[in-house]
Amino acid sequence: MHHSDARLVAQFIATRDERLFTQLYQRYYRKVYASCFRFMKEEEARDQVQEIFGKVFTRLHTFRSQSSFAT
């Protein structure tokens, strides 16, 4: 079953269920990696993606849904 980003975010905030965050991670990893890779080498890009998603994980509870998660 494919849930919308908004639903995954809301459910993750409510439950802190890491499986929900994993779905978001898998959905956006390539896009974030591609953005990072344009500005840095491959290994640095992979490290940066991990850093980005780590910050998203710890701060997602502050997301106000005024824009899409993808942005």
C-alpha positions in Angstrom: 0.0 0.0 0.0 1.3 3.4 -1.0 0.7 6.2 1.5 1.1 9.9 0.7 4.1 11.7 2.1 1.8 13.8 4.3 0.3 10.7 5.8 3.7 9.1 6.5 5.0 12.2 8.1 1.9 12.6 10.3 2.0 9.0 11.4 5.7 9.1 12.1 5.3 12.2 14.2 2.5 10.5 16.1 4.2 7.2 16.6 7.9 7.7 16.0 7.7 4.3 14.1 11.0 4.1 12.3 9.4 1.9 9.6 7.5 5.0 8.4 10.6 7.1 8.3 12.3 4.3 6.3 9.6 4.6 3.7 10.3 8.3 3.3 14.0 7.6 3.2 13.7 5.1 0.4 11.3 7.3 -1.5 13.7 10.3 -1.5 17.2 8.9 -1.1 18.0 9.0 -4.9 16.7 12.5 -5.3 18.7 13.8 -2.3 21.8 11.9 -3.4 21.6 13.3 -6.9 21.4 16.9 -5.5 24.4 16.3 -3.3 26.4 14.6 -6.1 26.1 17.7 -8.3 28.2 19.6 -5.8 30.6 17.0 -4.3 32.4 13.7 -4.9 30.5 10.3 -4.5 31.7 9.5 -1.0 31.1 13.0 0.3 27.6 12.9 -1.3 26.7 9.7 0.4 27.9 11.1 3.8 25.9 14.2 3.2 22.8 12.3 2.5 23.1 10.4 5.8 23.7 13.7 7.6 20.6 15.3 5.9 18.3 12.3 6.7 19.6 12.2 10.3 18.6 15.8 10.8 15.2 15.2 9.1 14.7 12.3 11.5 15.4 14.3 14.6 13.5 17.4 13.5 10.5 16.0 11.6 8.3 16.6 14.6 8.7 20.4 13.8 7.3 20.0 10.3 4.2 22.1 9.9 2.9 20.7 6.6 2.7 24.1 5.1 4.7 22.8 2.1 5.2 19.3 0.8 7.7 17.0 2.4 9.5 16.7 -0.9 10.6 20.3 -0.8 
